[in-house]
């Protein structure tokens, strides 16, 4: 029997079971139903304190997300995440070197499971929050 014949036979045998499984898939959990209007639920309180806008092609960046406040500081930008246009490893090595000289070692390194995404993070605080500096997991240089 060829692979093609085996796949054909398995498809014929499995299709009815897959359709039956789709009918049994859950459409509701915790009292919330997929496809229902959010306005149907009065138990929800509006706790979204940040909104976001996506920006494209600005300066040396290809895209990003700008977060702004909704309660204590409505409309005020409170967080900025941008992606550089240049994706080369050499560019990121230069940026890391330049930022490390200017701001010190990043407080955190994160990345994707397969090493495709790498991110060094710095946290900055204003003069009114001098005592709230982030913890540095790196040993002193």
C-alpha positions, 0 to 999 in steps of 0.5 A: 500500500502506498502512502497516498492510498493510506492517507486517502483511507485515513481521511475517509475514516477520520472525516466523520469523527472530526465533524462530530468533534467540532459539534462537541467543541465548547462555545461557552466558559465561565458564563461567557459565550463565543459570538455573544455581544459583550454588552450582554454581560453586566458583570464586567467593569471597565478596568482598561487603564491603557489604550494603544495605537499602532504606528507605521514607518516613523523615523528609523522604525518600521512599526510600533505601538504607542500606549496612552492612559485612560484614567489618571492621565487620559491621553498621555503617552505612558509606554512606547514600543518600536521596531527598528527598520534594520533587522541585521544582527550587526545593527543590533550589536551596534545599538546594544553597544551604544545604548549600554555606553549611554544607559548602562547594562540593560536590566533584562534580556528576553527572547523567543524560544528559537532565538529569532526574537531577542530583546534587551530591556531598559527601564527609565524613571523620571526624577520624581521616582528615583527610588524605584529603579529596576532590579539589575540581575547582572553583576556590577562591571 
